[in-house]
Amino acid sequence: MNRLIAFAAGFFAGIFGSTFAGFVHAGRGVAQSQIIYFGVPLAIAILVGSLLLLNRYFQTRLAGLGFLLAWIVITCKLAVESFDGDLILSYTTFTSAYLVGAAVLLGIASSLRPLRPLDNGYDDSRLSELSNESVQSKLTLEERQF
């Protein structure tokens, strides 16, 4: 059941993250009369960071796979022309860079092992030692020797 929840949470987070990244990827600004294209790296950083955070929170790769599946679905939907003629992911160099970069980096990030769990503020190291039966037997043998 927890795996299903992780997959569903990753999928729904992927819907929102992918939609946001689809609009952000075309971002650019002007600094000292030079155009700076910051949208593609920002969009990819948001996507990969969200995927890694979901995997870390749920301690399973299924959350990342749900996120990746949602990114594929939303990207395909944004790349299709609507009835009104709107196209969010138009055929430009930046869109191609966004699609290739995000596909490669999300694929890599979704296959990585989850990072260590988030710290909850408690020192559970002593509790985890005591819960392990082999450690308990070693502690009792050491206590008997003293």
ABEGO torsion letter per residue (X at the ends): XAAAAAAAAAAAAAAAAAAAAAAAAABBBBBGGBBBBAAAAAAAAAAAAAAAAAAAAAGBAAAAAAAAAAAAAAAAAAABBBAAGBBABBBBAAAAAAAAAAAAAAAAAAABBBBBBBBAGBBAAAAAAAABAAAAAAAAAAAAAX
